[in-house]
Amino acid sequence: MEDLKHNSASSEHVESYELSNSKNPNQDQDADLQAYATDFAQRDPEWHSYKTKHLLKKIDLHLLPWIVLMYLTNFLDRTALAQARLGTLVQDLGLKGT
């Protein structure tokens, strides 16, 4: 019986030791983000201006090709419909109205 009490006490000790030594995985990330935010806030306005321009250029270089492609397909679609209307599309499909 005494042996059981000894084993239960040691298992409680191990559990409490494991819980007290467990490390929050987000704690390191929070510290890194805090350090980055502090560093960012301490920079001079010229650096912020440079980084802002750099970010806008990066966004423009990634978005502009897609916007041009969408505009081009829109233009081609509109011209194709206009050409089809001038051709025989209306008569072929039996369309009426405007």
N, CA and C atoms as a LAMMPS dump frame, in Angstrom:
ITEM: TIMESTEP
0
ITEM: NUMBER OF ATOMS
294
ITEM: BOX BOUNDS ff ff ff
-5.0000000000000000e+02 5.0000000000000000e+02
-5.0000000000000000e+02 5.0000000000000000e+02
-5.0000000000000000e+02 5.0000000000000000e+02
ITEM: ATOMS id mol type element x y z
1 1 1 N 0.825 -1.186 0
2 1 2 C 0 0 0
3 1 3 C 0.874 1.256 0
4 2 1 N 1.932 1.204 0.772
5 2 2 C 2.832 2.353 0.841
6 2 3 C 3.505 2.585 -0.512
7 3 1 N 3.755 1.486 -1.209
8 3 2 C 4.379 1.59 -2.53
9 3 3 C 3.459 2.326 -3.511
10 4 1 N 2.131 2.106 -3.414
11 4 2 C 1.177 2.793 -4.274
12 4 3 C 1.162 4.293 -3.995
13 5 1 N 1.232 4.668 -2.722
14 5 2 C 1.244 6.089 -2.383
15 5 3 C 2.491 6.756 -2.946
16 6 1 N 3.593 6.059 -2.884
17 6 2 C 4.85 6.611 -3.381
18 6 3 C 4.786 6.811 -4.902
19 7 1 N 4.216 5.844 -5.615
20 7 2 C 4.105 5.953 -7.071
21 7 3 C 3.141 7.065 -7.488
22 8 1 N 2.034 7.206 -6.769
23 8 2 C 1.08 8.249 -7.134
24 8 3 C 1.67 9.632 -6.882
25 9 1 N 2.431 9.782 -5.846
26 9 2 C 3.06 11.076 -5.568
27 9 3 C 4.082 11.411 -6.649
28 10 1 N 4.823 10.432 -7.087
29 10 2 C 5.834 10.71 -8.102
30 10 3 C 5.186 11.032 -9.444
31 11 1 N 4.062 10.384 -9.763
32 11 2 C 3.396 10.697 -11.024
33 11 3 C 2.811 12.103 -10.987
34 12 1 N 2.298 12.538 -9.846
35 12 2 C 1.804 13.904 -9.735
36 12 3 C 2.947 14.894 -9.893
37 13 1 N 4.074 14.544 -9.321
38 13 2 C 5.237 15.427 -9.421
39 13 3 C 5.684 15.55 -10.882
40 14 1 N 5.687 14.452 -11.606
41 14 2 C 6.099 14.475 -13.006
42 14 3 C 5.118 15.301 -13.828
43 15 1 N 3.82 15.13 -13.603
44 15 2 C 2.823 15.885 -14.349
45 15 3 C 2.946 17.376 -14.082
46 16 1 N 3.097 17.739 -12.822
47 16 2 C 3.209 19.163 -12.517
48 16 3 C 4.51 19.727 -13.077
49 17 1 N 5.564 18.944 -13.096
50 17 2 C 6.836 19.394 -13.643
51 17 3 C 6.715 19.605 -15.152
52 18 1 N 6.039 18.681 -15.843
53 18 2 C 5.87 18.811 -17.287
54 18 3 C 5.009 20.019 -17.634
55 19 1 N 3.963 20.267 -16.855
56 19 2 C 3.1 21.405 -17.13
57 19 3 C 3.803 22.727 -16.853
58 20 1 N 4.604 22.761 -15.811
59 20 2 C 5.268 24.019 -15.478
60 20 3 C 6.398 24.33 -16.451
61 21 1 N 6.996 23.32 -17.058
62 21 2 C 8.099 23.551 -17.98
63 21 3 C 7.656 23.616 -19.436
64 22 1 N 6.372 23.434 -19.694
65 22 2 C 5.918 23.498 -21.085
66 22 3 C 6.02 24.942 -21.563
67 23 1 N 6.466 25.097 -22.786
68 23 2 C 6.694 26.424 -23.349
69 23 3 C 5.606 26.719 -24.372
70 24 1 N 5.097 27.91 -24.327
71 24 2 C 4.082 28.334 -25.279
72 24 3 C 4.751 28.553 -26.633
73 25 1 N 4.356 27.825 -27.676
74 25 2 C 5.022 27.992 -28.975
75 25 3 C 4.808 29.383 -29.572
76 26 1 N 3.729 30.041 -29.213
77 26 2 C 3.461 31.378 -29.743
78 26 3 C 4.251 32.456 -29.019
79 27 1 N 4.838 32.11 -27.892
80 27 2 C 5.566 33.095 -27.103
81 27 3 C 6.783 33.618 -27.867
82 28 1 N 7.503 32.736 -28.552
83 28 2 C 8.657 33.17 -29.336
84 28 3 C 8.22 34.047 -30.504
85 29 1 N 7.12 33.682 -31.139
86 29 2 C 6.622 34.476 -32.265
87 29 3 C 6.183 35.855 -31.795
88 30 1 N 5.531 35.912 -30.624
89 30 2 C 5.1 37.2 -30.092
90 30 3 C 6.294 38.097 -29.796
91 31 1 N 7.345 37.52 -29.244
92 31 2 C 8.546 38.298 -28.939
93 31 3 C 9.201 38.794 -30.226
94 32 1 N 9.234 37.951 -31.249
95 32 2 C 9.815 38.36 -32.531
96 32 3 C 9.005 39.487 -33.172
97 33 1 N 7.68 39.366 -33.129
98 33 2 C 6.833 40.412 -33.696
99 33 3 C 6.977 41.721 -32.932
100 34 1 N 7.092 41.617 -31.614
101 34 2 C 7.268 42.815 -30.799
102 34 3 C 8.593 43.491 -31.126
103 35 1 N 9.643 42.701 -31.299
104 35 2 C 10.953 43.263 -31.649
105 35 3 C 10.904 43.906 -33.033
106 36 1 N 10.228 43.274 -33.969
107 36 2 C 10.103 43.832 -35.319
108 36 3 C 9.312 45.135 -35.293
109 37 1 N 8.218 45.166 -34.522
110 37 2 C 7.406 46.379 -34.433
111 37 3 C 8.189 47.516 -33.79
112 38 1 N 8.97 47.209 -32.775
113 38 2 C 9.791 48.232 -32.129
114 38 3 C 10.832 48.771 -33.094
115 39 1 N 11.473 47.88 -33.834
116 39 2 C 12.478 48.3 -34.811
117 39 3 C 11.841 49.152 -35.901
118 40 1 N 10.66 48.755 -36.342
119 40 2 C 9.954 49.489 -37.397
120 40 3 C 9.581 50.893 -36.922
121 41 1 N 9.14 51.006 -35.679
122 41 2 C 8.722 52.303 -35.145
123 41 3 C 9.902 53.246 -34.946
124 42 1 N 11.085 52.705 -34.731
125 42 2 C 12.255 53.537 -34.467
126 42 3 C 12.938 54.028 -35.742
127 43 1 N 12.514 53.563 -36.883
128 43 2 C 13.147 53.979 -38.142
129 43 3 C 12.772 55.419 -38.474
130 44 1 N 13.596 56.06 -39.298
131 44 2 C 13.356 57.453 -39.668
132 44 3 C 12.328 57.544 -40.804
133 45 1 N 11.738 58.717 -41.018
134 45 2 C 10.699 58.875 -42.054
135 45 3 C 11.2 58.583 -43.469
136 46 1 N 12.466 58.836 -43.744
137 46 2 C 12.997 58.54 -45.077
138 46 3 C 12.952 57.045 -45.36
139 47 1 N 13.265 56.255 -44.349
140 47 2 C 13.225 54.797 -44.501
141 47 3 C 11.793 54.341 -44.749
142 48 1 N 10.836 54.912 -44.001
143 48 2 C 9.427 54.567 -44.209
144 48 3 C 8.982 54.941 -45.621
145 49 1 N 9.419 56.1 -46.09
146 49 2 C 9.07 56.526 -47.444
147 49 3 C 9.653 55.571 -48.486
148 50 1 N 10.909 55.179 -48.293
149 50 2 C 11.551 54.243 -49.221
150 50 3 C 10.818 52.904 -49.236
151 51 1 N 10.506 52.386 -48.055
152 51 2 C 9.818 51.089 -47.973
153 51 3 C 8.409 51.17 -48.565
154 52 1 N 7.737 52.291 -48.376
155 52 2 C 6.402 52.459 -48.95
156 52 3 C 6.468 52.446 -50.47
157 53 1 N 7.427 53.178 -51.032
158 53 2 C 7.592 53.188 -52.487
159 53 3 C 7.95 51.801 -53.01
160 54 1 N 8.812 51.117 -52.281
161 54 2 C 9.216 49.766 -52.683
162 54 3 C 8.012 48.82 -52.673
163 55 1 N 7.178 48.924 -51.644
164 55 2 C 5.992 48.074 -51.549
165 55 3 C 5.002 48.387 -52.668
166 56 1 N 4.786 49.666 -52.949
167 56 2 C 3.868 50.031 -54.026
168 56 3 C 4.375 49.551 -55.379
169 57 1 N 5.677 49.634 -55.595
170 57 2 C 6.245 49.147 -56.853
171 57 3 C 6.048 47.636 -56.979
172 58 1 N 6.238 46.936 -55.879
173 58 2 C 6.067 45.481 -55.89
174 58 3 C 4.607 45.106 -56.178
175 59 1 N 3.686 45.818 -55.555
176 59 2 C 2.267 45.555 -55.796
177 59 3 C 1.916 45.857 -57.251
178 60 1 N 2.417 46.99 -57.754
179 60 2 C 2.143 47.353 -59.149
180 60 3 C 2.678 46.309 -60.119
181 61 1 N 3.878 45.818 -59.87
182 61 2 C 4.467 44.835 -60.778
183 61 3 C 3.736 43.496 -60.746
184 62 1 N 3.09 43.197 -59.641
185 62 2 C 2.344 41.945 -59.565
186 62 3 C 0.911 42.089 -60.08
187 63 1 N 0.293 43.24 -59.858
188 63 2 C -1.103 43.414 -60.259
189 63 3 C -1.28 43.939 -61.676
190 64 1 N -0.394 44.799 -62.111
191 64 2 C -0.569 45.453 -63.404
192 64 3 C -0.687 44.483 -64.58
193 65 1 N 0.122 43.432 -64.673
194 65 2 C -0.072 42.494 -65.791
195 65 3 C -1.462 41.858 -65.806
196 66 1 N -1.986 41.527 -64.63
197 66 2 C -3.319 40.927 -64.576
198 66 3 C -4.392 41.93 -64.985
199 67 1 N -4.242 43.171 -64.566
200 67 2 C -5.215 44.201 -64.936
201 67 3 C -5.187 44.443 -66.438
202 68 1 N -4.004 44.494 -67.025
203 68 2 C -3.883 44.674 -68.478
204 68 3 C -4.515 43.489 -69.208
205 69 1 N -4.277 42.284 -68.721
206 69 2 C -4.864 41.094 -69.341
207 69 3 C -6.391 41.124 -69.266
208 70 1 N -6.935 41.532 -68.126
209 70 2 C -8.39 41.63 -68.004
210 70 3 C -8.953 42.689 -68.946
211 71 1 N -8.274 43.82 -69.046
212 71 2 C -8.728 44.875 -69.955
213 71 3 C -8.691 44.389 -71.401
214 72 1 N -7.625 43.689 -71.766
215 72 2 C -7.499 43.177 -73.129
216 72 3 C -8.606 42.178 -73.455
217 73 1 N -8.873 41.24 -72.564
218 73 2 C -9.938 40.259 -72.826
219 73 3 C -11.304 40.941 -72.872
220 74 1 N -11.511 41.954 -72.041
221 74 2 C -12.764 42.705 -72.08
222 74 3 C -12.922 43.398 -73.433
223 75 1 N -11.858 44.018 -73.899
224 75 2 C -11.895 44.709 -75.191
225 75 3 C -12.157 43.724 -76.332
226 76 1 N -11.456 42.583 -76.312
227 76 2 C -11.65 41.581 -77.364
228 76 3 C -13.066 41.03 -77.35
229 77 1 N -13.619 40.844 -76.17
230 77 2 C -14.977 40.326 -76.058
231 77 3 C -15.983 41.327 -76.625
232 78 1 N -15.812 42.6 -76.28
233 78 2 C -16.732 43.624 -76.794
234 78 3 C -16.637 43.759 -78.313
235 79 1 N -15.428 43.73 -78.832
236 79 2 C -15.289 43.875 -80.29
237 79 3 C -15.81 42.64 -81.009
238 80 1 N -15.631 41.472 -80.418
239 80 2 C -16.137 40.251 -81.053
240 80 3 C -17.658 40.266 -81.098
241 81 1 N -18.296 40.737 -80.032
242 81 2 C -19.759 40.822 -80.039
243 81 3 C -20.25 41.857 -81.043
244 82 1 N -19.54 42.967 -81.149
245 82 2 C -19.935 43.995 -82.122
246 82 3 C -19.788 43.464 -83.541
247 83 1 N -18.706 42.759 -83.814
248 83 2 C -18.498 42.179 -85.151
249 83 3 C -19.566 41.129 -85.452
250 84 1 N -19.907 40.33 -84.46
251 84 2 C -20.925 39.299 -84.672
252 84 3 C -22.286 39.932 -84.934
253 85 1 N -22.571 41.033 -84.251
254 85 2 C -23.853 41.711 -84.478
255 85 3 C -23.903 42.316 -85.878
256 86 1 N -22.786 42.854 -86.32
257 86 2 C -22.758 43.415 -87.672
258 86 3 C -22.829 42.323 -88.733
259 87 1 N -22.391 41.153 -88.381
260 87 2 C -22.451 40.036 -89.323
261 87 3 C -23.845 39.446 -89.34
262 88 1 N -23.906 38.148 -89.342
263 88 2 C -25.206 37.47 -89.469
264 88 3 C -25.645 36.798 -88.174
265 89 1 N -25.091 37.199 -87.049
266 89 2 C -25.441 36.564 -85.774
267 89 3 C -26.913 36.766 -85.435
268 90 1 N -27.413 37.971 -85.635
269 90 2 C -28.799 38.268 -85.28
270 90 3 C -29.754 37.431 -86.127
271 91 1 N -29.471 37.343 -87.405
272 91 2 C -30.344 36.56 -88.28
273 91 3 C -30.194 35.066 -88.009
274 92 1 N -28.961 34.608 -87.757
275 92 2 C -28.738 33.176 -87.517
276 92 3 C -29.457 32.699 -86.263
277 93 1 N -29.458 33.521 -85.224
278 93 2 C -30.072 33.112 -83.962
279 93 3 C -31.527 33.548 -83.84
280 94 1 N -31.986 34.332 -84.774
281 94 2 C -33.378 34.787 -84.739
282 94 3 C -33.634 35.776 -83.617
283 95 1 N -32.667 36.639 -83.329
284 95 2 C -32.815 37.612 -82.25
285 95 3 C -33.63 38.804 -82.714
286 96 1 N -34.368 39.401 -81.783
287 96 2 C -35.167 40.589 -82.069
288 96 3 C -34.916 41.608 -80.963
289 97 1 N -35.138 42.858 -81.24
290 97 2 C -34.992 43.904 -80.225
291 97 3 C -33.716 44.692 -80.403
292 98 1 N -33.365 45.414 -79.35
293 98 2 C -32.204 46.306 -79.451
294 98 3 C -30.908 45.58 -79.258
